[in-house]
Structure formats: structure tokens, C-alpha cells
């Protein structure tokens, strides 16, 4: 499992938006977004570039942080 910090989420709709965006990235599965922790966790079926993860989060108006 990998984790990416996400700044700017404030409600369940934000969580749904991030979940939908990450679900559109080929190679990711078991996506879980936590409003309380301000992060998303996911598994990679195939390697996915961190820049791609950050790009889809940025495109919907949130600020991605470190990927762990």
C-alpha cells in the first residue's frame, strides 16, 4: 500500500471526487480516501508514476503532498 497526502479536502464530496479521480488511473486498486487523515491509500497493480498520481489530484483542485 502507498499513501499520498492531500490538502484541501473538507467534506465527503471531496473524498468522493478524489476517489473517482484516483480510480481513473490505470494500475491502481483498493483506493481508500480519508478526510480525517487528509490522505489516500492505494495499491499498485502495475507501477504508476508518482507524478501521475499528483497530477490527477491537482486537476480536481486539491494539493497533493508526499507519496509514501
N, C-alpha and C positions, 0 to 999 in steps of 0.2 A: 504494500500500500504506500502511496505517496500522498503528501499533503501540500496544499497551496494556500497561503494566507490570502484573504480577500477583504479589502477595506471598502466601506460604503454601504454594506447591506444593513437594512433597518427593519425589514418586515418579511413575513412569509412569502410575499410576492417576489421579493428579491431572491430568496432562496430558490423559488421555482424557476426564475429566469436564469440563474447560474446553473442550476441542474440541467435545464434544457440546453443551454449553450455548451456545457461540457459533454452532454450526451451526443451532440452533433459531431464531436471529434472522433474520427475513426481510430480505433485501438484502445479506447477507454471503456471500462466497465465497472460495476459496483460503485457508482458515484454517490457520495453522501455529502450534502452541504449542511453545515451547522451555523445557524445565525448566532448562537451564544458564543461559539469559539471563533467566529469570523474566519472560517476556513472550509475548504472542501477536501475530501479524501477520495482517492480513486485507485483502481488497479489498471495496469497497462497490459493489454493482451499482446500488443506489439509496441516496440519503443516509440514514444511520442516526444518530439522536441519540446522542451520547457517553454520556448518562445511561442509555440503554437497555443499552449495552454494559456499563457499570459495574454496572448492576442485576443482569444475569444472572450476572455473575462473583460478586457479593456473595451472591446467593441460594444458591450452592452452597458457600459457606463460605470464599471467598478474598477477599483485599483488592486491589481494582483501584487502579492508580496513574494516572499521567498518560497521556493519549492523544496520540500524536504522529503 
